[in-house]
Amino acid sequence: MQTIYQPASSRIKEPWLAVNLSLVLPGSGQIYAGKILKGSVILISLTSLIAFSVWSIFAARGNTLLGMAGLGAGVGGYLWNLVDAYHCISGKKRGQNATPYPKKVKSKSSPKDPWLAVFLSQILPGLGHLYLEKAVMAGILLSGIVLFANLAVFYRQLLLVPPVLYALASYHSYLIVDRKPRHYKHLIIFFVVLVLILRIITTYLPAWIESKVQKFSIPSDSMLPTLQIGDGIFVDKSSNFIPQKGDLIVFQAPKAAQNKDVPADTLFIKRTIGKPGEVIEIKKGIVSLNSIPLDEPYIAAPPLYEWGPEVIPSGFYFVLGDNRNDSFDSHVWGYLPASNIIGKAYKIYWPPAHIKPL
């Protein structure tokens, strides 16, 4: 005997609606199911865990490994939150009228749940339409999301298209179900708008993070013992950054350093030694700034070369590698233009044994 969906009282809770709510905001499905305390705990716990994990990964004093473990736990908790949202309603006794499908009638077609269609459309546009046996529309949506997701990699102006497709697929899959509860017609609009906003945020968030923080891998031993080959570091790309003495900075190779082995897009990391207007001198293994010897406990060995004294020109910096006698730096190619500077290296984020602030 097959059944079809027949709308029931607005007091009846729907499991897949709870899942959809928890999909966009963890814990909200449990709150909808009447488990207010449980839903609030889930929301606060997962939000706090994600916030702590992000801080651990990107903050100078955070532990990247701990942050990654926290994100893994957050993903697991988020998935459990979806399953639990469903069971908070479907697990109730049928005698309490908790199921949204209490009435059964004869039908030639299988019952279709509009909120399950919406959920599947959130997983991938087109899946909800496949569930509803709308193969042509499913093919159009699946092809569209694959096409525009790939094009958006090369054309950033298309980044907005995939979130719109997710929202449209969700809304359309709900509309085409033959019978659906009328008292949810405003909720589906609110839900789709919320989905659109969240997907736009998550789509542009990586690009925003990339504009603020850049990953860089140490390519040589010029910064030993501070940095080793293969160390992964984070670089703060603040637009108003002004290097100070001792800062580790990442920059594009200046023209004087470029050759067949060092193309224009090569990135260097060195330590800031002198700023514009200061007098730099290297003599008898000692680096002096404005005639004052620098205390440099971070170097591998005293420099075996000499430099200056010279006044650093306006708009330029003097930079050296910590491995003074094996570093391609200012003592070889001259002063670094301020315009070449990308930002300050502030943390070794990988490997785990080397994690530390810089």
N, C-alpha and C positions, 0 to 999 in steps of 0.2 A: 504494500500500500504506500503510495507516494503522497507527499504533503506539499502544500504551498504556504507561503507566509501570509498570515492575516494579522493586521495591526491590533494590538491590545491596548489596555489602559496606559495612560502616560505614567502611571505609577510603576509600571513594569520596567525593570532594568534590563538592558541589552548588553551581553558580554562583549561583543565586538566593538560596541561604542566605547566601553570602558577601556578596551585595548587601544583604540585609536587615541583616546584622551591621554593615556599614559605614554603613548608613542611620542607625542609632542611635548608633554610635560609629565615627567615621572611622578607617580603618586596621585595624579589627578583622576585616574580611572578608579583607584581605590576610594577616593573621596566621593566620586559619583556613586559608587556602590554602597556608600554609607559608612565606610571604614575611614572616618575622618582622621583619627589619631594615627592609624597605620599609614595612610596616604601622606600625611604631613611629615611623619618620620622618614619615609622613603624620599620625599622631595628634598628635605633638609639634608639628609645623609648623602644622597648622590650629588647634590649641588656642592656640598662642602668637600666631598671626596674629589670631584673633578677640579674644583678651584685649587685645592691643595696640590693635586697632581700637576696641574699646569704651572703653579708656582715652583714646585720642585724641579721641573724640567727647565724652565727658563730663567728663574732667579739665580743670581750669582752664587748664593749660598745654599741653594737647593740641591738635593741629591737626585740626579737624573734617573738613576736606576729605580729609586723609590717612587719617583713620579711615574715612570713607565709601568711599574707594578700597580700603582694606584689607578692608572687609566685602564689597565686590564681588569682590575677588580670592578671599576666603574662600568665597563662594558658588560661584565657578567651580571652585575646588579641591575643594570638597565634591562637586560633580556629577562631576568627573573621578574622584574617589575611588570613586564608585559604579560607573562604567563599568570602571575598572581592576580593582575587586574581582571583577567578572564575568569579565573576560578573564584574570585570574590563574589561573582554573580552566578555563574553556572554551577558552582558547588553547593548552592543553597537547595533546600528541599523544594521539590516541585509543588508541594502543598502550599508553599508560601507565594506561589505565582511569580517566582523569580525568573522563569524562562520567558523569552519574548515570543515563543512559538507554542503556546498551550493548545491552540485549536488546530485540528487536522481535518482536512477534507480531501476527497479524491481529486487527483490531478494527473495530467499526462506529463507534466514537467517537474523537475526537481525543485525543492524550495531554495530560494536565493535570499541571502542576507545582505541588505544594502551596505551595512557597516563592515562586513567582511570584504565586500568588493572595494570599499574605500581603503581598507587596510592593505589589501593586495596592491592597489594602485600606488600606495606609499612605498611599498617595497620596490616596485618597478612599474612605471606607466605601461599599461597594456595587460598586466596580469589580472587586474580586476575585471577587465572586459573579457578575457579568456574564461574566467570563472563564470561570467554571465553569458557565455557562448556567443559573444560578438566578435568573431574572428577577424573580420575586416578592420574594424576600429582598433582591435588589439594589435594587429600588424602595423597599422599606421603609427600608433603611439610608440610601440617598441622600436620601430625604425627611426622615428623622430628623436627619441631620447638617445639612441646610440649615435645617430648622425650629429646632433648638436652638442652632445657631450664631448665628442672627439674634435669638432670644429672649434669649440670654446677653448681648447688647449692652445690653438694657434691664433684665434681671433677673440680677444678678451671682451669685446663688445657683445659677444654672444653668450656670455656667462649667465645672463638673466633668463635665457630661453629654457634651460632644463628645469629650474624651479617653477616656471610658469606651466610647463608640461605636466609636472607632478600635480600641481594644483588643479589644472583643467581635467586631468585624468580622474582624479579623486571625485571632483564635483560631477562630472558626466557619468561616471559609473554609478553614483548614487541616484541620479535622476532617471536612468533608464531601467531601474528595477521596477517591475510591473506594480507591485504594491509595497508601499513604504509608509512609515508613520508620519502623518502630516504635522504632528506636534514637534518634529525635529527639523522642519524646513528652514528655520532660522539658525539652528545649531550647525547644520552642514555648511551654511555660508560663513558663519563665524570660524568654523573649523578650517575650511579651505583658505580663508584669509590668513589665519594663524600659521598654517602650513607654508603658505607662500612666503610670509615674513621670515619664518625660521629657516627655510631653505635658502633664501637670499642671503641671510646672515652667514650660514654655514658655507655657502658658496664663495662669498667674498672674504671670509675670515682668514683662510690661508694666505691670500694675496696681501691682506692687511698685515699679518704677522711677518710675511716676507719683506714687507716695506720697512719694518721696524727692526727685525733681527735676521741676520744672515749666518748660515752655517759655513764653516771654513775648515778644511783639513790641512794639517801641517805637511808640506811636501818635502822638506829638507831638514837637515840638522843644524841650520843656522841659528836656531833659538835655544839650543841646548845650554844649560840643563833645564831651563824653564819649560820648554815645549819639546816633545819628541815627535819623530816622524809618525804620521798617522793619527795624532791627537785631533779629535774633533772639537772645535771651539765655536762659541757663539759671539757674534759681533753686533754691538749696538749701533744701528745706522741712524742715530739722531742727526737731524739736519743742522742743528745749531751746536754740534760738538766742536769744542776747541781743545786740541790735544795739550796735555800738561806733561811736565817732565816725569818720565817713568812709565807713561801710558804705553800699552801695547796696542798698536794700530794696524789695521789692514788697509791696504791702498793698492791702486792700479800702478803697474810699473811705469815710472816716468820715462820720457823719451830718451833720456841719457842712458837708461838701463836696458832699453829695448835692442834686441839683436835677433839673429836667426833662431836662437834658443830661447829667447824671451819675447814672445809676441806682445802686442799692445794690451790684450785682455788678461795678461798674467797678473795674479794677485800676490802681493808680498805681505808679510807680517814682520814688523820690527818694533824696537822700543824707541820711544821719543826721548831724545837726549837734549836737544836745544830748540828754543822757539825763536820767532823772528826778533831781530834786534840784539840777541845775546851773542856773546863771544865764546866760540868753541875752540878748544885746543886739546890735542892728544900728544903727550910727550912722555917718554920713559915708562910706558905702560899705564899711565894715569890720564883719565879724561877730566878736563877742567872746564867749568862753565863760569864765565865772568871771573876767571882767575881763581875760582874755588874748586878744589878737587872733589869729585863726586864719590860718594860711598856706594859701591856697586857689588853687593854680596851675591847678586844673581848671575854674574858672568861666569863662563867656563874657565877663562884664563885672561890675564891682562893682554891688551893689544900689543902686537909687535911692530906696529906701524906708527907713523906720526902724522899730525894734521894741524894746520893753522899756526898761530891763532888767526881766526877769521870771524867777521861779523856775519851772522845769518841774515840773508836779505829778507825784506818784507814779503810776506805771503809764502814763505818757505820754512821747512823744518829740517833739522838734522836728526837722522835716525840710524841706529846701529842694531845689529843682531847680538844676542847675548853670547853666542859662540863667536867672539870677536875676530878670531883669526881664520874663520871659515864661514864668512857671511858676505853676501853680495849686497852691500848697503851704501850709505852716504859716503863712506870713506873711499868708495870705488867710483860711484857715478854722480856724487854731488848732492845737492840739496833736493828735498822732496817738496814739490808744489802742493799747497794746501788743497787745491782743487782735485787732486788725485786721491785724497783720503776718503775712505768709505765709512769708517767708524772705529770704535774702540772694542778690542777683544776683552770680554769680561768674564768668561767662564770656559773651562775645559769640561765638556759634557760627556765625553767618551774617550777611551774605555773606562769602565767602572773604577779601576785602580787609580786612575789619574784625575778623577773628578775633583775640581776645586775652583774657587774664584781666582781671578787674575788681577 
